[in-house]
Amino acid sequence: MKRKIRYSTFSTAMGFCAFAWHEGGICRFQLPVDLEDDARAYLRRRLPDAEHSDPSAQARDLLEKVRAYFTGQPVEFLDIQLDVGPQSDFFSTVYEIVRAMPWGTSKTYGEIAKELNAPPQAAQIVGQAMAKNPLPLLIPCHRVLAAGGKPGGFSAEGGVKTKLQMLALEGLFKIQPKPEQASLF
């Protein structure tokens, strides 16, 4: 039997988010974008049969936590029931490790591979798991960095810029102000 998937959009201090859920939990999350229609379109691209709905009680709890997160308040999402869908055992374990990473902390792809007793080249597979994460923020893949603490990639809308903004909210990265343009006078 096919699960009935519902979705909703909402505004945050960083833009509009969208998320989808079914009776098994939250199954898709869209990080903030500038336009609500874009948030809806990005989510519907992955879940074309999802129906728009008012959020369930658990979904409303998620909505409030996400809004708080994007104002810089330390928020954890461990009590939110998630459904990452069918995944390999390796990806599932990576998601469990990353989900348990608290606010304001980070690990490298290599550190996660080592935690799994995998060879160093498995760091690339950890990166693949992060790129396919259906629940960014809820499984905080933005906290996973490249070697040497460099940001690495980020496949969510906005790319590395979005990742750096999220890391800055958590005090893990300082966004450098743009230098003032030189005056001609």
N, C-alpha and C positions, 0 to 999 in steps of 0.2 A: 504494500500500500504506500502510495506516495504521500510524503509529509506536506502539509499545508504550510507554506512559508509566507510570513508577513514581513513588511518592512515599514520603516518610518524615517523621516528626516527631522533634523532639529538644528538650531543655531547654537554656536559656541563663540567665545571671544576670538577664535582663530578662523571661523568660517562655518560652513554648513557640513554636518556629518549625516551619514545614513547608516542604518544597521538593519539586519534581518534576523528573524528568530522563528522557531517552531517549538513544539512541545518539548523537544530535547535540549533547548537552550539557544543562545545567540550563535548564529552560524555564519555571519558575515558582518564586517565593519568597514566603513569607508571613512578615512581620515578627512579632516576639514578641507573644503575647497571654497572658492569665493562665492559660487552661485548654488542655490538650493537645487535648481534643475540639473546642474552638473553632478551633484552628490547623488541625486536620484538616478541619473543616467548611468553613472559608473557602477552603482550597485545593481541596477537592472540588467546591465550588460552581462554580469555573472549569474544573475538569478532572474531570467526573463519572465518566469511564471509567478514571481512573488507578487503578492497583493498588498497595496497600501492599507495601513490600519493604524488606529490609535495604539500606542504602546501598551503592552501587558504590564502588570505590577512589577515584574522583574525588569522588564525593558525600561520602565520609568525610573527605576533605581539606577540602571546603567546610564541613562540619559543625564541624570543629575550628577553622577560621579564624573562623567566625561566633561560636562560643563565646568565642574570644579577643577578638574585637571587642567583644562586650557586657560584657567585664570592663575595657574601656578600653585594650586593647593596640592599637597601630597595626597595622592589617592592610590589605593590598591583595588584591584578588580578580582581578587581571589575568590570572593563569595558569589561571583556571577557565574552561572552555569553556561559552559561553552560547548559547542559541537564543531570540531574542526573538520568533520567529514572523514572519509576514508583516507588514511595516510599510511606510509610505511612505518614500521616499528621505529626506525631511526628518526624520522621526522617527528613522530609522536613524542619520543623521548626528548628530542631537542625542544619541542614546544613546552613540555613540562618544565624543563630546566629554565627556559627563558621566562615562562609565566611566573615562576617563583622568585625572579629577580626583583628586589624591592626598589621603590622610588629612589632616585639619586644614585643608583649603582650601575655599573657596566661590566661586561666581560667581552673578551675578544672571541672571534670565531674559533681561533685556536684553543683558547681556554675551555670552550664548551666541548670541542672535540676531545681534548685531554680528559675532561670530566667523564666522558663516555668511554674512556679507555680505547679510543680510536687513534689511528696514526695521524700525524700532523696534516697530511694531505686531506684528511676528512674535514678540515676547516672549510674547504670549498663546498662540501655537501651541506655543512651547517649553513653556509651562505645561501645555498639553494633553498633550504627549508625556510630561511627568513624571507627570501624573495617570493615564496609561495604562501606565506602566512595569510590565511583568510581573515584574521582578527588582529590587525596591527593595533597597537596601544593596549588591547586586552591581553594579548601575548606580546609584550613590549619589545618587539624586534629592533626598535630604534636604540635600545640600550646595548645592542651587540655591535661591537666596533671591530675595525680591521687591526692588524698588528700595529703595535706602537701607539695605540689609542687614537688612530686616525679614524675619521667617520666611516669610511668604506662606502658602499653603495646603499641605495634605498629605492625600492621599486614603487613605493606609493606615489600618488599624485604629488607633484612638487619636488620629488626626488630628494637629494641630499639637503637641500634648503629646508624642507619640512623636518627632516631628521634633526638637523642642527637646531631648529627652533624648539623642538620637543626636548632635546638634550639641555638647551639653555633654560627651559622652564624648570628642569630638575636640578639646575646648578652644575651640570656636567660639562658645559661648554659656554664660553663667553662669546656672544655675537659682537664682533668688532663694529663700531660705528663707521659709517662711510666718512672718509676725510672730506672736510669742507672744500668746496671748489675754490680755487684761488680767485681772489678778486682782481679785477683789472684796474682798480683805482687805488 
